[in-house]
Amino acid sequence: MEGHGRPARMVLAELGGSISRALARMSSATVVDESVLRECLNEIARALMQSDVRFKTVCDLQANIRKTVNLEALAAGTNKRRIIETSVGKELCKMLDTGKPAFVPKKGKPNVVMFVGLQGSGKTTTCTKYAHYHQRKGFKPSLVCADTFRAGAFDQLKQNATKAKIPFYGSYMESDPVKIAVEGLEKFRQEKSDLIIIDTSGRHMQEAALFEEMRQVAEATKPDLVIFVMDGSIGQAAFDQAQAFKQSASVGAVIVTKLDGHAKGGGALSAVAATKSPVIFIGTGEHIDDFDVFNVEPFVARLLGRGDLPGLIDKMESIVPADQQSELVAKLSEGAFTLRLLYEQFQNLLKMGPMSQIFSMLPGFSSELMPKGQEKQSKEKFKRYMTIMDSMTPAELDSTNPKLMTESRIIRVARGSGRKVKDVMEMLEEYKRLAKMWSKLNVSKLIPPNGKMSAQAIQKMLKVMPPQVVQQMGGKSGLEALLKQLGGGKDTSKMLAGMRGGA
């Protein structure tokens, strides 16, 4: 697995937070002059250096911003702060731009993807994460363990694949990785798998034997794409490693892992970018969903607290299928906010991954603002409530009448779920609060068929939302701006369908 440090989102949020604070301090200056710009750029440089970005890269970034921002040449009345902020964003994008992969898997044809990398980089875990990501996109993935070098490699892949419900192939007896790879490939082609992932052996260092084995497996299986998996905690050393694999193994894409808890993440990403090797995903923790698509512009937007609404909506759509979204809105518009519906929404929230990541996708909200320990407490609360609901009858779960839960039933449910009576009471109170909130919202009137929210609908939503939620989302003005932005298009209903149950 990928480690147990702070989530990468938190570490990268520290970098983003430092840059955002530097820009905010500049914005609060009465006059933006040369000394204010210099101090702002120095703070940004310090933040990047602390994230292990190479000194030359930082110097180039500063020089490029200075070329773009010529304060003396700007006309009177020009918004200097906006020009500086835009320039910083563009240069960060340029610094992290890795280009596009040469190949993207397509559904319905047997795409073959081979994974390579050093031992200990999290390669086997990443194979499963990659398979799981595409499985949720509608692919039929399969895993082949051609790693015969590391003891326990097949056991690990087998365990991961079984948990993720992904077909796998390997052997305890065969020692020839080429033979296993070819047999696995043939088996899954016959089974009509459209994404066959081959996990290869790693070594403790780059050596001739490693590259020769990779060449032989590649020659026998002719993969459409070779993905190099790299440990992100190595920082600037990523440059040499990415360059060597790119030249020796025809690498078409890179996945950077172990960014959780490592301040060197910025250094690793910028170093790989310098080799022009396309980074397609970043591994951000030990769980199967701690795996983020790496697109430079949305990534930088989230770093700077600008959010990533398209990314958030895409994430919600992967959890709540389109056909279920309209069903959800219909149920709520009928006032049918049942415990079963609450249970389903807790499931959706847990599937979406760390809340710090979800909040970082909202404009004006940084994952850095998430109070320490709150994320863990929220997840534990969701799981506790779900355990309680597992001990309830179908009639109780589908009822909209809380009075159905008598004192004797509450005691029985507490006993059946192994929880205290006060836990059951707390869960029921939370349910009543959310049911009351959504009945006041009247979803069908708030979100008409075109998905656009009126100013009156936005005001109504602000009135009924819990104060702590409004505060978390940047206060009344911040949430109002977000809802107006959402109200401009058809994505409002999708957004609300995904957020429902998490207030």
C-alpha positions as semicolon CSV with decimal commas, in nm:
position;residue;x (nm);y (nm);z (nm)
1;M;0,000;0,000;0,000
2;E;0,103;0,360;-0,039
3;G;0,181;0,474;0,311
4;H;0,008;0,626;0,607
5;G;0,111;0,993;0,617
6;R;-0,108;1,296;0,579
7;P;-0,314;1,278;0,261
8;A;-0,139;1,420;-0,048
9;R;-0,423;1,664;-0,077
10;M;-0,321;1,803;0,262
11;V;0,050;1,821;0,171
12;L;-0,022;1,973;-0,169
13;A;-0,281;2,197;0,001
14;E;0,000;2,330;0,221
15;L;0,188;2,430;-0,093
16;G;-0,129;2,578;-0,245
17;G;-0,215;2,748;0,085
18;S;0,129;2,913;0,102
19;I;0,096;3,043;-0,257
20;S;-0,263;3,158;-0,197
21;R;-0,158;3,343;0,121
22;A;0,123;3,518;-0,068
23;L;-0,129;3,634;-0,333
24;A;-0,381;3,737;-0,063
25;R;-0,120;3,948;0,120
26;M;-0,040;4,121;-0,207
27;S;-0,414;4,184;-0,262
28;S;-0,447;4,347;0,079
29;A;-0,167;4,598;0,000
30;T;-0,292;4,955;-0,057
31;V;-0,072;4,998;-0,364
32;V;0,075;4,713;-0,571
33;D;0,427;4,832;-0,650
34;E;0,760;4,668;-0,729
35;S;0,840;4,590;-0,361
36;V;0,497;4,421;-0,310
37;L;0,547;4,211;-0,625
38;R;0,901;4,116;-0,517
39;E;0,783;4,003;-0,170
40;C;0,496;3,804;-0,325
41;L;0,731;3,624;-0,568
42;N;0,982;3,553;-0,290
43;E;0,709;3,392;-0,076
44;I;0,596;3,178;-0,370
45;A;0,958;3,077;-0,434
46;R;1,002;2,977;-0,067
47;A;0,686;2,763;-0,081
48;L;0,807;2,584;-0,398
49;M;1,156;2,527;-0,258
50;Q;1,002;2,375;0,058
51;S;0,813;2,137;-0,172
52;D;1,152;2,033;-0,317
53;V;1,106;2,198;-0,657
54;R;1,445;2,247;-0,826
55;F;1,613;2,584;-0,773
56;K;1,652;2,649;-1,148
57;T;1,281;2,574;-1,207
58;V;1,183;2,822;-0,933
59;C;1,416;3,090;-1,076
60;D;1,271;3,038;-1,424
61;L;0,917;3,069;-1,288
62;Q;1,001;3,397;-1,112
63;A;1,173;3,536;-1,424
64;N;0,879;3,442;-1,649
65;I;0,628;3,611;-1,417
66;R;0,843;3,927;-1,415
67;K;0,848;3,925;-1,797
68;T;0,466;3,902;-1,806
69;V;0,404;4,154;-1,529
70;N;0,564;4,488;-1,611
71;L;0,405;4,715;-1,348
72;E;0,545;5,038;-1,494
73;A;0,406;4,965;-1,839
74;L;0,052;4,893;-1,713
75;A;-0,206;5,162;-1,784
76;A;-0,373;5,349;-1,500
77;G;-0,679;5,167;-1,363
78;T;-0,549;4,826;-1,467
79;N;-0,619;4,551;-1,212
80;K;-0,256;4,468;-1,128
81;R;-0,351;4,206;-0,871
82;R;-0,557;4,011;-1,127
83;I;-0,272;4,023;-1,382
84;I;-0,020;3,894;-1,124
85;E;-0,254;3,615;-1,006
86;T;-0,325;3,508;-1,367
87;S;0,047;3,506;-1,445
88;V;0,128;3,294;-1,136
89;G;-0,141;3,041;-1,237
90;K;-0,013;3,022;-1,597
91;E;0,350;2,974;-1,491
92;L;0,257;2,701;-1,240
93;C;0,067;2,524;-1,521
94;K;0,371;2,558;-1,748
95;M;0,599;2,423;-1,472
96;L;0,381;2,114;-1,420
97;D;0,274;2,058;-1,782
98;T;0,371;1,706;-1,879
99;G;0,205;1,681;-2,218
100;K;-0,056;1,424;-2,317
101;P;-0,017;1,042;-2,319
102;A;0,032;0,885;-2,661
103;F;-0,248;0,635;-2,597
104;V;-0,581;0,640;-2,410
105;P;-0,774;0,310;-2,361
106;K;-1,099;0,278;-2,560
107;K;-1,393;0,062;-2,459
108;G;-1,481;-0,245;-2,664
109;K;-1,132;-0,334;-2,789
110;P;-0,860;-0,530;-2,604
111;N;-0,634;-0,248;-2,473
112;V;-0,310;-0,387;-2,329
113;V;-0,133;-0,175;-2,065
114;M;0,199;-0,278;-1,908
115;F;0,315;-0,138;-1,574
116;V;0,686;-0,093;-1,498
117;G;0,880;0,061;-1,208
118;L;1,122;0,003;-0,924
119;Q;1,040;-0,231;-0,638
120;G;0,861;-0,049;-0,355
121;S;0,706;0,220;-0,575
122;G;0,352;0,092;-0,513
123;K;0,325;-0,061;-0,860
124;T;0,100;-0,359;-0,777
125;T;-0,141;-0,146;-0,572
126;T;-0,147;0,111;-0,853
127;C;-0,237;-0,158;-1,110
128;T;-0,551;-0,234;-0,906
129;K;-0,636;0,136;-0,861
130;Y;-0,599;0,191;-1,236
131;A;-0,821;-0,114;-1,308
132;H;-1,081;-0,001;-1,052
133;Y;-1,089;0,354;-1,195
134;H;-1,160;0,222;-1,546
135;Q;-1,406;-0,037;-1,415
136;R;-1,617;0,251;-1,279
137;K;-1,598;0,412;-1,624
138;G;-1,758;0,104;-1,781
139;F;-1,448;-0,095;-1,885
140;K;-1,402;-0,470;-1,823
141;P;-1,050;-0,472;-1,675
142;S;-0,834;-0,772;-1,583
143;L;-0,497;-0,809;-1,408
144;V;-0,199;-1,030;-1,500
145;C;0,081;-1,081;-1,246
146;A;0,404;-1,121;-1,446
147;D;0,614;-1,031;-1,140
148;T;0,808;-1,348;-1,057
149;F;1,097;-1,164;-0,891
150;R;0,931;-1,047;-0,567
151;A;0,805;-1,311;-0,323
152;G;0,443;-1,245;-0,242
153;A;0,376;-1,033;-0,553
154;F;0,107;-1,269;-0,685
155;D;-0,054;-1,298;-0,339
156;Q;-0,075;-0,918;-0,315
157;L;-0,224;-0,878;-0,663
158;K;-0,468;-1,166;-0,599
159;Q;-0,584;-1,008;-0,271
160;N;-0,623;-0,659;-0,423
161;A;-0,804;-0,788;-0,734
162;T;-1,043;-1,009;-0,533
163;K;-1,136;-0,717;-0,307
164;A;-1,201;-0,494;-0,611
165;K;-1,386;-0,777;-0,794
166;I;-1,147;-0,770;-1,091
167;P;-1,047;-1,094;-1,276
168;F;-0,677;-1,184;-1,236
169;Y;-0,420;-1,434;-1,362
170;G;-0,086;-1,551;-1,224
171;S;0,108;-1,859;-1,119
172;Y;0,286;-1,989;-0,809
173;M;0,481;-2,248;-1,014
174;E;0,588;-2,071;-1,335
175;S;0,905;-1,858;-1,306
176;D;0,914;-1,720;-1,660
177;P;0,739;-1,377;-1,657
178;V;0,707;-1,376;-2,038
179;K;0,517;-1,707;-2,039
180;I;0,278;-1,586;-1,765
181;A;0,219;-1,254;-1,945
182;V;0,139;-1,427;-2,276
183;E;-0,092;-1,685;-2,111
184;G;-0,276;-1,416;-1,913
185;L;-0,313;-1,201;-2,222
186;E;-0,459;-1,490;-2,424
187;K;-0,697;-1,589;-2,143
188;F;-0,843;-1,239;-2,101
189;R;-0,865;-1,174;-2,477
190;Q;-1,083;-1,485;-2,500
191;E;-1,292;-1,356;-2,207
192;K;-1,346;-1,027;-2,396
193;S;-1,169;-0,808;-2,138
194;D;-1,115;-0,464;-2,293
195;L;-0,839;-0,352;-2,052
196;I;-0,568;-0,610;-1,983
197;I;-0,318;-0,479;-1,727
198;I;0,020;-0,655;-1,696
199;D;0,213;-0,603;-1,371
200;T;0,588;-0,664;-1,420
201;S;0,880;-0,721;-1,184
202;G;1,066;-0,436;-1,020
203;R;1,416;-0,410;-0,873
204;H;1,566;-0,201;-0,595
205;M;1,753;0,006;-0,850
206;Q;1,772;0,067;-1,223
207;E;1,981;-0,217;-1,362
208;A;2,030;-0,406;-1,688
209;A;1,835;-0,715;-1,570
210;L;1,525;-0,506;-1,496
211;F;1,524;-0,333;-1,834
212;E;1,595;-0,659;-2,020
213;E;1,300;-0,835;-1,852
214;M;1,071;-0,539;-1,931
215;R;1,187;-0,547;-2,294
216;Q;1,115;-0,921;-2,325
217;V;0,764;-0,893;-2,173
218;A;0,687;-0,592;-2,393
219;E;0,812;-0,770;-2,705
220;A;0,590;-1,075;-2,631
221;T;0,272;-0,883;-2,538
222;K;0,307;-0,570;-2,758
223;P;0,132;-0,334;-2,509
224;D;-0,059;-0,031;-2,638
225;L;0,078;0,171;-2,346
226;V;0,365;0,130;-2,098
227;I;0,306;0,311;-1,767
228;F;0,598;0,391;-1,537
229;V;0,498;0,397;-1,168
230;M;0,722;0,624;-0,962
231;D;0,755;0,690;-0,589
232;G;0,670;1,060;-0,547
233;S;0,857;1,091;-0,216
234;I;1,193;1,096;-0,401
235;G;1,136;1,459;-0,509
236;Q;1,389;1,602;-0,754
237;A;1,548;1,257;-0,808
238;A;1,237;1,182;-1,013
239;F;1,398;1,356;-1,312
240;D;1,676;1,097;-1,362
241;Q;1,446;0,803;-1,290
242;A;1,173;0,919;-1,531
243;Q;1,432;0,993;-1,799
244;A;1,595;0,648;-1,768
245;F;1,265;0,459;-1,788
246;K;1,142;0,675;-2,073
247;Q;1,452;0,593;-2,280
248;S;1,482;0,224;-2,187
249;A;1,122;0,104;-2,173
250;S;0,930;0,315;-2,427
251;V;0,724;0,465;-2,143
252;G;0,414;0,647;-2,269
253;A;0,275;0,771;-1,935
254;V;0,369;0,809;-1,567
255;I;0,177;0,758;-1,242
256;V;0,329;0,929;-0,937
257;T;0,253;0,748;-0,609
258;K;0,310;0,796;-0,235
259;L;0,239;1,167;-0,238
260;D;0,061;1,129;0,098
261;G;0,256;1,294;0,377
262;H;0,557;1,386;0,162
263;A;0,653;1,750;0,114
264;K;0,858;1,645;-0,191
265;G;0,544;1,595;-0,401
266;G;0,579;1,927;-0,583
267;G;0,942;1,844;-0,662
268;A;0,853;1,502;-0,802
269;L;0,574;1,639;-1,023
270;S;0,783;1,929;-1,158
271;A;1,083;1,698;-1,216
272;V;0,875;1,450;-1,417
273;A;0,727;1,742;-1,612
274;A;1,080;1,852;-1,703
275;T;1,132;1,516;-1,880
276;K;0,809;1,577;-2,079
277;S;0,676;1,241;-1,956
278;P;0,296;1,267;-1,930
279;V;0,167;1,216;-1,574
280;I;-0,183;1,068;-1,601
281;F;-0,269;0,989;-1,236
282;I;-0,135;1,060;-0,889
283;G;-0,164;0,809;-0,604
284;T;-0,271;0,992;-0,290
285;G;-0,312;0,727;-0,020
286;E;-0,349;0,360;0,061
287;H;-0,717;0,315;-0,031
288;I;-0,835;0,208;-0,377
289;D;-1,010;0,543;-0,439
290;D;-0,705;0,750;-0,335
291;F;-0,622;0,792;-0,701
292;D;-0,667;1,120;-0,888
293;V;-0,660;1,201;-1,258
294;F;-0,376;1,447;-1,318
295;N;-0,480;1,733;-1,544
296;V;-0,256;2,035;-1,503
297;E;-0,504;2,325;-1,520
298;P;-0,766;2,182;-1,277
299;F;-0,480;2,068;-1,049
300;V;-0,334;2,421;-1,032
301;A;-0,684;2,573;-0,995
302;R;-0,740;2,353;-0,688
303;L;-0,394;2,440;-0,550
304;L;-0,485;2,808;-0,569
305;G;-0,830;2,763;-0,413
306;R;-1,020;2,826;-0,738
307;G;-1,190;2,486;-0,724
308;D;-1,262;2,236;-1,001
309;L;-1,639;2,212;-1,055
310;P;-1,620;2,000;-1,376
311;G;-1,396;1,754;-1,188
312;L;-1,634;1,744;-0,892
313;I;-1,938;1,683;-1,113
314;D;-1,748;1,409;-1,301
315;K;-1,661;1,247;-0,967
316;M;-2,025;1,263;-0,856
317;E;-2,142;1,113;-1,184
318;S;-1,904;0,820;-1,137
319;I;-2,065;0,752;-0,796
320;V;-2,429;0,838;-0,873
321;P;-2,514;0,716;-1,228
322;A;-2,710;0,959;-1,447
323;D;-3,026;0,746;-1,442
324;Q;-3,024;0,745;-1,061
325;Q;-2,975;1,123;-1,032
326;S;-3,319;1,207;-1,174
327;E;-3,470;0,932;-0,955
328;L;-3,312;1,093;-0,647
329;V;-3,446;1,438;-0,731
330;A;-3,791;1,285;-0,798
331;K;-3,795;1,108;-0,459
332;L;-3,695;1,425;-0,278
333;S;-3,946;1,641;-0,463
334;E;-4,213;1,402;-0,334
335;G;-4,088;1,467;0,019
336;A;-3,977;1,104;0,053
337;F;-3,657;1,162;0,248
338;T;-3,636;0,820;0,413
339;L;-3,367;0,659;0,626
340;R;-3,292;0,428;0,332
341;L;-3,222;0,731;0,114
342;L;-2,997;0,875;0,387
343;Y;-2,812;0,540;0,403
344;E;-2,754;0,549;0,025
345;Q;-2,616;0,903;0,043
346;F;-2,375;0,808;0,323
347;Q;-2,256;0,527;0,093
348;N;-2,207;0,776;-0,192
349;L;-2,010;1,016;0,028
350;L;-1,781;0,737;0,150
351;K;-1,721;0,624;-0,211
352;M;-1,624;0,976;-0,318
353;G;-1,300;0,963;-0,121
354;P;-1,158;1,211;0,132
355;M;-1,381;1,511;0,202
356;S;-1,077;1,738;0,194
357;Q;-1,050;1,654;-0,176
358;I;-1,421;1,721;-0,236
359;F;-1,401;2,058;-0,060
360;S;-1,085;2,153;-0,253
361;M;-1,293;2,122;-0,573
362;L;-1,530;2,396;-0,452
363;P;-1,425;2,752;-0,550
364;G;-1,289;2,948;-0,254
365;F;-1,258;2,641;-0,032
366;S;-0,919;2,486;0,044
367;S;-0,875;2,137;0,187
368;E;-0,626;2,306;0,419
369;L;-0,926;2,462;0,599
370;M;-1,064;2,122;0,701
371;P;-1,027;2,112;1,083
372;K;-0,777;1,853;1,202
373;G;-0,945;1,519;1,268
374;Q;-1,285;1,632;1,134
375;E;-1,264;1,418;0,821
376;K;-1,198;1,102;1,020
377;Q;-1,475;1,187;1,270
378;S;-1,728;1,246;0,989
379;K;-1,649;0,913;0,822
380;E;-1,669;0,729;1,155
381;K;-2,008;0,894;1,220
382;F;-2,140;0,788;0,877
383;K;-2,028;0,427;0,936
384;R;-2,177;0,428;1,288
385;Y;-2,514;0,548;1,157
386;M;-2,508;0,290;0,876
387;T;-2,440;0,010;1,128
388;I;-2,745;0,124;1,326
389;M;-2,961;0,135;1,013
390;D;-2,848;-0,220;0,924
391;S;-3,039;-0,336;1,236
392;M;-3,364;-0,166;1,134
393;T;-3,658;-0,327;0,949
394;P;-3,742;-0,243;0,583
395;A;-4,062;-0,072;0,705
396;E;-3,860;0,155;0,936
397;L;-3,606;0,238;0,663
398;D;-3,875;0,325;0,408
399;S;-4,101;0,524;0,640
400;T;-4,111;0,904;0,650
401;N;-4,270;0,891;0,997
402;P;-4,003;0,908;1,274
403;K;-4,268;0,814;1,535
404;L;-4,251;0,459;1,400
405;M;-3,936;0,421;1,611
406;T;-4,078;0,359;1,960
407;E;-3,869;0,346;2,275
408;S;-3,866;-0,034;2,276
409;R;-3,759;-0,045;1,908
410;I;-3,478;0,204;1,975
411;I;-3,349;-0,023;2,256
412;R;-3,373;-0,331;2,028
413;V;-3,191;-0,155;1,742
414;A;-2,916;-0,037;1,979
415;R;-2,870;-0,392;2,108
416;G;-2,877;-0,541;1,754
417;S;-2,618;-0,295;1,619
418;G;-2,391;-0,312;1,923
419;R;-2,432;0,064;1,980
420;K;-2,561;0,269;2,272
421;V;-2,919;0,397;2,287
422;K;-2,789;0,756;2,272
423;D;-2,616;0,672;1,940
424;V;-2,949;0,558;1,793
425;M;-3,120;0,873;1,925
426;E;-2,845;1,090;1,778
427;M;-2,881;0,922;1,436
428;L;-3,259;0,973;1,440
429;E;-3,218;1,341;1,533
430;E;-2,972;1,387;1,246
431;Y;-3,220;1,221;1,011
432;K;-3,506;1,446;1,129
433;R;-3,292;1,757;1,079
434;L;-3,194;1,659;0,724
435;A;-3,550;1,550;0,634
436;K;-3,682;1,886;0,758
437;M;-3,419;2,074;0,560
438;W;-3,494;1,895;0,233
439;S;-3,871;1,925;0,277
440;K;-3,826;2,303;0,314
441;L;-3,603;2,314;0,006
442;N;-3,869;2,161;-0,222
443;V;-3,617;2,035;-0,477
444;S;-3,858;2,019;-0,773
445;K;-3,926;2,394;-0,748
446;L;-3,563;2,482;-0,678
447;I;-3,432;2,295;-0,982
448;P;-3,660;2,325;-1,286
449;P;-3,603;2,094;-1,589
450;N;-3,342;2,331;-1,739
451;G;-3,132;2,298;-1,421
452;K;-3,101;2,676;-1,368
453;M;-3,157;2,816;-1,019
454;S;-3,335;3,148;-0,975
455;A;-3,213;3,417;-0,733
456;Q;-3,513;3,340;-0,509
457;A;-3,425;2,969;-0,506
458;I;-3,066;3,051;-0,405
459;Q;-3,188;3,274;-0,119
460;K;-3,425;3,000;-0,001
461;M;-3,144;2,746;0,000
462;L;-2,922;2,979;0,204
463;K;-3,197;3,019;0,465
464;V;-3,249;2,647;0,527
465;M;-2,889;2,524;0,509
466;P;-2,720;2,469;0,849
467;P;-2,502;2,771;0,947
468;Q;-2,189;2,555;0,991
469;V;-2,219;2,426;0,632
470;V;-2,264;2,779;0,495
471;Q;-1,960;2,889;0,696
472;Q;-1,750;2,597;0,568
473;M;-1,830;2,694;0,210
474;G;-1,700;3,049;0,242
475;G;-1,990;3,216;0,424
476;K;-2,311;3,348;0,272
477;S;-2,135;3,538;-0,009
478;G;-1,912;3,241;-0,097
479;L;-2,200;2,994;-0,114
480;E;-2,418;3,243;-0,300
481;A;-2,144;3,287;-0,563
482;L;-2,103;2,909;-0,594
483;L;-2,479;2,849;-0,636
484;K;-2,502;3,127;-0,897
485;Q;-2,213;2,968;-1,085
486;L;-2,388;2,631;-1,070
487;G;-2,722;2,787;-1,154
488;G;-2,585;2,898;-1,488
489;G;-2,603;2,548;-1,633
490;K;-2,759;2,206;-1,630
491;D;-2,511;2,071;-1,376
492;T;-2,698;2,206;-1,070
493;S;-2,916;1,897;-1,025
494;K;-2,615;1,667;-1,056
495;M;-2,428;1,871;-0,796
496;L;-2,716;1,863;-0,549
497;A;-2,783;1,493;-0,612
498;G;-2,423;1,419;-0,516
499;M;-2,412;1,655;-0,217
500;R;-2,741;1,532;-0,070
501;G;-2,704;1,367;0,268
502;G;-2,375;1,535;0,355
503;A;-2,504;1,862;0,502
